[in-house]
Every structure is written in structure tokens, then in C-alpha cells.
Amino acid sequence: MKRARNGNPGWKTYALSLATTWGVTYVLCAIFDALFPPYGLIQWLSQASPWPIYGTPAGFVTGFVTFTAAGFALGAIYGIAWEFWRQKLK
């Protein structure tokens, strides 16, 4: 894990970690959906999604990119907030 100058991981580490985790989670959910179609989490989420995230290769890529981007964004927000509050609460 890359460390910032002060010895703590930076926001990029948190962002990439969460993006990777969400990307892997999406792939595992897609495998589960392929094996057990009526019980899939992605199929349930696709009903509320404006993008095609289920049923086609383009839908898989769209969902994977969406989950990975959301993971990166949330990880970056978490890392920035963690660093901000760590400095404020010293």
C-alpha cells in the first residue's frame, strides 16, 4: 500500500481499493446471476437502473464500469474525508 509523506495511505489508495472491490463484487454477482437467473442481485438492480446492466455483453461492461467508477468515487471521498478529520481531530 502506497503511503503519503506522513506515513498514512493517501486518498488514491482508498479509491483504488474500493474500486477494485466493487469491480470484483460486480463480476461475482454477474457469475451468480448467470448460474441462478431468477435470484440474481444484478437482475434485481437492473429494474431500477436507467442503463442496461443485465442480459447482454454491453450490459455487463456498462454495469462493470458503473460499479468500478462508483467504487473509485466513494473510495476517494472516504480517503479525503478520513484525512481531513484525522488532521482536525489531532
Steps between C-alpha positions, in 0.01 A plus 500: 500500500644835397549740788481878496784711636360486852493118501126460442341365184374773267154540350608325180570181693151499647345584163682225312432247777127564498485515118672161481271355766184622325626380162567151637165503678325584173675215319406255777138621492496460121626141535232431763235652273613278212481188719174581679303738271180562698687583823767737372590822676593675175168403343323652800710820474452523122127567540578836662803587286470736203798318337505145370691306768355153445451253220748598228879537472454877460289496815774314687764753394270792587428356844865417565613852407218652708585295811874565461454876451264517797751308712778737397288807579388370839852390587638842408235673711575269790876556471469877480253514791717267708807716444303822574354372828825337605672838477212689666476259795871503587 
